[in-house]
Amino acid sequence: MTFDRHDLSNETLLHLYQHLLRPRLIEEKMLILLRQGKVSKWFSGIGQEAISVGSTLALEADEYILPLHRNLGVFTGREVPLGRLFAQWQGKRLGFTKGRDRSFHFGTNEYHIVGMISHLGPQLAVAGGIALADLLDKKPKVTLTYSGDGGASEGDFHEALNVAAVWQLPVIFMIENNGYGLSTPSNEQFRFKSFVDKGPAYGMEAVQVDGNNVLEVYTTVKRLAEDLRQNPRPVLVEALTFRMRGHEEASGTKYVPQSLMEEWAAKDPVENFEKWLLAEGILTETAKHGIREKIKAAIEAGLQEADAEPMPTPDIAEEMADMYAPVGELGVKSEELRISGNSTVPDASLSNPNPREIRFIDAISEGMKQSMTRYPELVLMGQDIADYGGVFKITEGFVAEFGKARVRNTPLCESAIVGIGLGLSIKKKKSMVEMQFADFVTCGFNQIVNNLAKSHYRWGQNADVVVRMPTGAGSAAGPFHSQSNEAWFTHVPGLKVVYPSNPHDAKGLLCAAFEDPNPVLYFEHKMLYRSLSGPVPEAYYTTPIGQAALAAEGTEMSIITYGMGVRWALQTCQDLGVSADILDLRTLLPWDQEAVRKTVEKNGRILILHEDTMTGGIGGEIAAWIGENCFEYLDAPVRRVASLDTAIPFAPPLEAAFLPQQRLREQVLALRNY
């Protein structure tokens, strides 16, 4: 191995050496602790240290790095206290996740590191979001993120690189090519010869380095970073290396040919650099031993600190509370409205500041526009939302008012765009991601349920992202543009799910969603866009998330519903002459248990209605809760009315049979006559 010192001083070379040695000595200690049962799992980076160390030290201390399993050198390079690192690996509160996640599955804004999740690819887009925030703030910064050669097969890899190239985001994508994805060799992962072949296909520069040569990694990344700060764009760096131990220690390395192990053992990044420093007279034997003993002493001190820390004591209240970032004081509250027929009517006892009749779609647009003015850090992202105004024209005119930097057309990369939203949150910005249709959210599902939803619970990082979801059937659009998929998300702690039924709440809930620092899925029924109008105050206001409202009051029964179900329930009760409480949930996660309890206690006959299919819908959850908590107030079995347990058909007669309106009429009459 040949080392080119360029113009690096002896001091810099010794600094690199100490940082290269530190993760190696920590790992050697961790392997002992693993055998002693003091650590539950370990992903070894032995043989790959030069990549983490060289690239980390090449960046400025306040530039974000997004590492993977084997990038211990990132954490030691950023001088993360060893006591906290060891405590993190032991699952103790002194670590970074309060014992809630393991190894390097954490982030720390103090050290400008954002750790991985087990799905490997999602952090690549998060890096893009961090870089986008720097671009918007005109900060000359670079973001560095890692991927393995196996993880680069993930769709997230393609999406992240594609968006970064289109938006010219200053991200260094470091590909650690060690030849194996767990036990699967590269020739069974991909057909190309080198990752540098991929760069030009995305329209980005790509370079290859010897990943075992710390000087080559350091000087290459330093050169690129200096250039990208002045000329923002993404760059792909392929670092050739090898993993000398198993994917994790239990895996072993029996699947690796012995000749390959011997070949790469001769290229050991620590030993070779150390020999070169000794040969050049930059390092002496005495200094070498002194450095090793100093590092070992620091390791022992860190272990003593971590060992002295007790295992966490479960605190259920804290566990529940930490799923969500605390919500600050919300903005100006508008009056509560009672809803009747197809329009909203203000309660005469409450003031109504300048209401005027506007359509459901215009209420959404107005709420978004006022939020853009209120929050200069808010960025809107979605397919065709810029000059075109979105397929439903909700953002029409926004570019002229707010500019293309904040109203951004996106490639068809739902996963990457949601991940970018999290990256923006890390830099204290807000974002809105519009799914062109709620059905398409499946392409971004992992980012929502595993990254956005769990981020605050895992390491205290809120995800200030609103995902708008045009939803629902009624337009004969078939199985892929008509689904009501809100129940997919009401099962995920860490998310909030809202679903307005009228223009007043459409604006108020959207404004509240933007104010909320947590990820909010905002469902908007497409068939209400231009068919429903109602009074909406001109001024900015919020409708409280988590509070239901009575759309009508009656004494014969209670219908618990939301979204389009509110319109169906109002119309059905009017047609049949039924006096019913119609409780509009408005928020599905967390849903308003106290409001449900009150209407159950009042009427004793309960029907739960939603457009979503019956099995697994939120109606089953509410019915079970009523049975457990309000059984003594029931005068009849709780009834559920929902769409058929089929995909949504295309032909209008089939779609009408799929939807629950006719069954609703039958069940309302049956419940009244029970």
N, C-alpha and C positions, 0 to 999 in steps of 0.2 A: 504494500500500500504506500502510495506516494503522497506526501503532505506538502502543500504549497502555502507558506505562511503569508504570502502577499506582503502587505505593509503592517501586519499585526505586531504589536509590541509584545515583549516577553510577558509583561503583566497580563495582557489579554489572553495570551496562550495558556498561562498558568490558571487564569480564571476559568477558561473553558475546561481545562483538565480537572480542576476541583469539582466543577459542576457535572462533568462526565462520570467521575468516580462516585459521586454521592449516590445516585440511584442504583448503581451496581452494588455498592456495599449495603444499602437498605434492602435490596432484593435478596441478597445472600442471607441477611438476617431474617427476612420474612419467610424464606423457605424453611429455615429452622423452626420458626414459630408455627408454620403450617403443619409440620410433622408433629409438633407438640400439642396440636389442637387449639392453639391460642388465636389462630386466624382461620376463618371458615373456608375461604376461597382465595386464590391468587392467580392473576393473569400476568405472566412474566413478560417483561420487555428486554430480558437479557439478550444482547446482540443487536438491539435496535436503539440503544440509548443516544447515539450520536444525532439521530433525527430530532428527537424532542429537545435535547440540550442545545444543539446548534441553532435550530429555528427559533426557540424561545429567547435565547440570548441575543438573537439578531434583531428582535423587535424592541420597541419602546415599552416601558413598564405599564403604561396605561392603554396599550392596544390589546384587544381581546383575543384569546386563544380558546379554541374548542377542541379538547383532546379526546382520546379514546382509551381503551383498556390499558395499553402498554406505554402510555406517555407520562410515566412517573417523573421524567426529567422536566416536564412542563411545570409541575407543582413545586419541585425542589428548585427549579430555575427561577421561579417567582418568589422564592423564599417563604413558602407556606410553612408555618411552624410544624416541626416534626411531631410534637405532642398531639396536635390537632389531627394530623394525617393518620397517626397510629390509632387514635381514638375513633376516627371515622371508619377505619377498617375493622375495628372491634365492635362497631355498632353502639358507640357511647355518645352521650350528649355533648361532650367536648368537641366532637367532630362537627361536620357541617350540615348534617341532616337530622339531628336529634335521634339517631339510630334508625331512621326510616328507610334508608337506602344504603347500598354497600359500595365498596371500593371507590371508583372514580365517577360514580353516578351522582355528582353534585356540582354546583357552581358556587362561586364566591366573587361578588362584585368588588370586594376589597382587593382581590388579587387579579381581577379582570380575566377570570377563567369561567367558562361555561361547560360543565361536564356533559357526558353522553347519556343517552338512555339505551337500553339493550337492543333497540332496533337498528342501531348503527348509522343509518343514513340521515335521520331527521336533523341532526345538528348542522349539516351542511347548509341548509336553508336558513337556519337561525343565524349563522354567520353572515349570510347575505343581508338579513334584517339589521344586524348591528352595523354593517358597512353602509347600508342605505341611510341609516340615521346619521352617520358621520358625513355622508355626502350632503344630506339635506341641511345639516348644520355648518356645512363648508369647513369641516375639520379635516386636515390632511393626515388621515389615519389609515392603517391597514388592519384587516382582520385575518387571522390564520385559523384554518380548520383542517382536521386530519380525517383521512379515510383509509381503511385497509384495502388491499386488492380484492378481497372477498366482498366487503361492504359496498364496493364500487359497482357491484352488479345490481344493487337496489335501485328502484325507480327514483328514489329521492336524490341519488347522485346525479342522474340525468337532469331532473327538474332544477336542482340547485345550480348546476353549471349553466344550464340554458338561461335561467332568469338572470344570473349574475352577468352573463355575457350580453344579454339584451339590454340590461340596465347599466352596464359598465360599472359594476360594483367592485371596489378595491379589496378583493378577497384572494388570499393565497390558498389554493386547494392542495394540500400536501398528501400525496398518495404513498403510503408505506407499502411497497410491494415486496412482501416477504415470501412470495411463492405459494402460499397456502391460505385457504379459508378454512380454519379449523384443520381438517384432514384432507380437504379437497384441493388437489394441486391446480395451478393456474390453467393448465390445458383443459381442465374440466369446468372452469369458471368462465373463460372467454377465449375467443379465437384470435384476437389481435396479438401482436408481439410485444408492444410497449404502450404504456398509457400516454406517452407523448403523442401517439397517433391520434388520440381523442381530442386534444386541444384545438387543432385547426378546424375540426368538424363543428365545434361550438363557436368558432371565431375568436379563440383566445390563444395566447402564447402558451407553449408548453416546453418545459426543460426537464432534463434528467440529471440526477446527481447520484454519486456513490453515497448511499445512506449510512455507510459505516465510517465515512470520513468526516469527522466533525468539522474540520476546517472548510471542506467543500460545501457542506450544508450551511454553515454559518455565513460564509462569504456570499453564497448564492442568494440566500434568503435576505440578507442585509441589503444586497444590491437591488433586488427586486422590490423590497419594501420601500427603499428610498425613492425609487422610480414611481411606484404606485401612489405614493403620497402626493406626488406632483401631477401624475397622469393616471387618474383612477381607471382601473380596469381589473378584471380577474386574470389570474395566472395559475396554470396547473404545474405542479412540481412533482415528478415521480422520483421517489427515493428508493433505490434498490438496496435491499437488506435481507436479513434472514432471522427467523425466530428460533433460538437455540433450545427452547423448552417447549412443552406442549401448549396448546391453545389456552388451557388452564392446567394446573398441575396434575389433576386426575386423568387428563387425556393422554399424557405421555407422548413419545415421539417415535413409536415403533413403525409408524407408517412412512417415516422419512428414511430414504436410503442412507446407509452409513457413510458412503463416499461423499454425499452432499453435506452431511453434518461435519465431516472432517474438512471439507473445502471451506466452509464458512467459519469454522472454528479458527482457521488460520487468518481470517479477516476480522477478528474480534476488535470492535471499535475502541475499547478501553485499553487493552494490552498494546495494540499497535501505536496508538497515540502516545501512550506512556513511554514506550521504547524510543520513539522518535524524539520526544522531549529530552530523554536522557542522552541520546546520541548527539543531539545538538547542543548539549550543555545548558539547556534552558531549565531543566529539572535535575536536581541531585538526588542520590539515594537517600541522603539524610532528610532532605525536604519531602521526598516521596513518602517515607515512613511517618514523618510528622503530620503530613496532610491526612494520611489514612487514619492515624490514631485520633486526630481531631474530629474527623467525621464519625468514627466509631463511637467516640465519647458522646457526641451530639445525638447519635442514634439511641444509645443507652439512656441518656437523659430524657429523650422524647418518649421512650418506652416506659420508663418509670412514671412519667407524668400521666400517660394514658392508662397504665395498669392501676394507678391509684384512683382513677375515676370509676365510680360504680356503674353497673349496667343501668339503663334507664328504667325508672319506675313508671308503669303505665298511668296516664292521666287522661281518662276518656274525654273529659271536657276540653282539654287542650288539643287532643287528637282531632276532635270534631271541629273546633274553632280554627285550627290551622289549615283546614282544607281550603279556606277562602281568605283572601287579603281583606283586612277591615275596610269597610266603606266609610269614607268621610261624610261630612255633612252634605247632603244633596242640595241641588239648586232650588229655585223658586217652585213651590208646589201650587198647582192649579186646583180648582175645586173638584170634588168628586161629582160625577154625573150619573144620573139614572138613565138607562137606555130603554127606549120604547120603539117598537116597530123598526123602521129602517133609518131612524135618525136619533141623535142623542139630544136629550132635553135636560137643561140644567136644573138642579134642585133649587127651587125658589128661595130657599133659606140661605143660599150661598152666593157670594158675588161671582160674576163671570166676566173677567176682564177682556173686553173686545172680542167676543166669539163671532165667528162667521162660518157659514156653511162651506166646507171644502170636502173634496173627495178623500177617501182613504189613502190613495196613492200620493196625493198632494200633501197630506199630513206627514207621511214618511219623508218625503222630499224636504219639507220645511224643517222637520226636526233635525235632519242630517245637515242641512245648510246652516241652521242656527248653531249646531254643535261645532261645525267647522269654524265658525266665527268665534265661538266661545273658547275653543281649544286650538290654538295655532299649531300645536304639535300633532294634531290628528291627521292621519293619512288614509285616504280611501284607495282600495285596490280591488280590481275585478275585471272580468273579461268584457271588453267593449264599453266600459263605463265612462270613458273620457269624452272625446268629441261626439261619439255616437249617443251618449247618454244612457247606455245600458239597454238591454233588449226591451225593458218596460218603460224606458225614458225617465226613470226616477232621478238620475243625475244629469239630466239635460241642462246645459248652461253652467254647470259647475266649473268646467275648465276655464271659462271666461272669467269667472269670479275668483277662483282659488289657484288656478295654474296647474299645469301637468305634473309638476313635482309632487303635488298633494293629491291629485286625482289621476290615478295611474292605471292605464290599460295593462293587463297582465297576459303573458302567454297562458296556454291551457295547462297550467301546472298548479292544481289546487293544493297539493301537499306543500310545495315550495312556498306558495303565497301565505298559507297559514303559518308556516315556520318563520317566514320573514316577519309576520306580525309579532311573534314572540321575541324575535331579535330586536324589533323596534321598542318593545316593552322594556327590554333590558337597558336600553338607552333612554328610558323614561318618556317614550312617545306612545300615543294611542293609535290604534288602527281599526279600520273596518275592512272586512273581506266579504265581498258579495259573491255568493254562489249563484251562478246564472239561473239555475234551478236547484231546489233543495236536493233533488235526486243525485246531483253531481258531487255532493259532499262526501260520498264514499271514497272519492279519490284523495280526500284530505283527512280521512277518518283517524288515522293513526296520530297525526299531529294534534288533532283536537283532543282525543281521549287519553293520550299518553304523554303528550308534551304540555299543551295548554292546561289541561285539567289538573295535572299532578305537580306542576312546577312550584306553586306556592307551598304546598304541603311538604315537598321534598327538600327544598332549600331556600324557601322564603322569597322567591322571585315571582311577583305577580305577572299575570298575562293579560294585559289591558287590550283585549281584542274582542271586537264584536263581529260575529259571523251572521250576515243577513241571509235568510233562507226563503226565497219565494216558493211557496208550497201549495199543495192541495189539488183536488180534482174538480171536474165540472166543465172542462173545455174540450173534452174528447181528445186529449193529448197522449193517451196511452200509458204503458207501464213505466216509462222512464222520464216523464215530465209532469207527473201527477201525484207522486207519493206523499203521504203524510208520515214522515219518519222521525217525528219529535221524540217518540219513546226510545229510540236508539240512544238518546243522550240524557234522558231523565234518570237513567241507571248509573250515571257517571258522576260521582262526587267531585267537586271542584268546578263543575260547570254550572251556569245558570241558564235557564231556558224560559223565554217569554213568548207569548202568543196573543197579540191583541185582537179584539173582535170589532172595534169601532175606530173611527178617525181620531177621537180624542186620545184614546189609549195608544193608538199607533204612534202618534207623535211623542206622548209623554213617556212611554216605555222605551222608545228608541233613545230619547235624550237621557233617561236614567241609565240605559245600557252603556252609553258613552261615558257617563260619570263614574260608573262602577269600575273599579280596578281589576275585576275578575273577568274571565272569558264568558261572554254572554252569547247564546244562540238566539237570534231574533227571527221568529217565524212570522211570515206575512202571507196571508192567503191571496193568491192571484185573482180569484174571482171576486174579491172585495175591492180590488184596486179602483175600478171605475164605476162600480155598481152601487157603492154605499157612500153617502155624504153625511156630514154631521157638524155640529158646532165645535170649533177648535179655536182656543185663544191664540191671538197673534204672538203674544209674548212667549219667551222661553219658559218651559215648566217641565216638571217630571212627574210621572206616575210611579208610585213606589213599587219596586220589584219585591215580590213575595206577598202581596196583598191582593186578595180577591175582591170582587165588587158585585153587588146585586144588580142585574140587568132588569129584573122585574120582581115584584113581590106578590105572593099569593099564599093560600092556606091549605090547598088540597094536596100538594106534593112539592118536592124540591127536585129540580133538574140541575145537575152539576155538569158544567161543560166549559168550552173555551173556543176561540176562533170562530170558524163558520158555524160550529155547533150552536153558538148563541143565537145566530140569525134563524137557524132551523127551529130551535126551541121556542123562540118568540112567536114565529109564524104559526107553528103547530098549536101552541096553547091558544092563540087568538082564533084560529080556525075551529078548534074543538070546544071553545068556551071553558077552558081549564084554568083555574086560579092556581098559579105555581110561583114559588121562588125559582128564579133562574139565576144561579150563581155562576158568574163568569170568573174562572180561576185566574186568568190573565198571566200568571206565572206558574209554570209546571215544575220547576225546580229552583228554589224550594216552594212547594205549594202550601197554601194557607190552611192549615189544619183547624185553626180556631174558627174561621169562617164556615168551614164544612161542618164542624161540630154544632155551631149555632143553628144552621138551617136544618140539620138532622133533628136536633132537639125540638125545633119549632113544628115541623110537619110530619116526621116519622115515616114518610113514604119517599123513597129516594130512587131516582133514575140518573145514571151516569151516561153521558153521551159524548162520543168523539168520532171524528171522521177517520181516524187511524183504524187499522184492522183490530179485531177484537182481542185475539190472543197476544198477550204480552204488552197490550196497551196500558196507558197510565190509569185507565178506568179500573182495571183489576187491582191495582195497588190501593186506590182510594176506597174501593169496595171492601178490601181486606181490612184496611184501617178502620173503617166505620164498624165492621163486624167486631173488631177487637176492642174498640173504644167507646162505641155508642150503641151497643146492642140493645140496651134496655129502653132506648127511645124509639126503636123501630116498630112500626105497625104492619110492615110487609117486608118480604125479602128484597134486598137491594137488587135493582135491575140494571143491566148494562145494554146499551145500544151502540153499535159500531158498524163499520164497513165489513164486508165479507172477508174471510181469511183466504183471499186469493190475491194475485197481482191485479193491478188496475187495468181493466179492458179498454179497448179503443172505441168501439162502436157506441154511440150515445145510448141506445137502449140497454146495452150490457153495463155501461158505466152507471146508469141510473139504478139498475138493480144492485150493483156493487155498493153504492152509497146508502146510508142508513135512513133517509127521510121517511120512506114508507113504513119501515119497521119501527121508527120512532112514533108515528101516529098510533100504531097498534099497541105498542108497549105503554104509551101514556094512558090510553083508554083502559088497558088491562090493569095498570097500577091503580087508577082511580076507582075501579070496580072491585079491587081485591077484597 
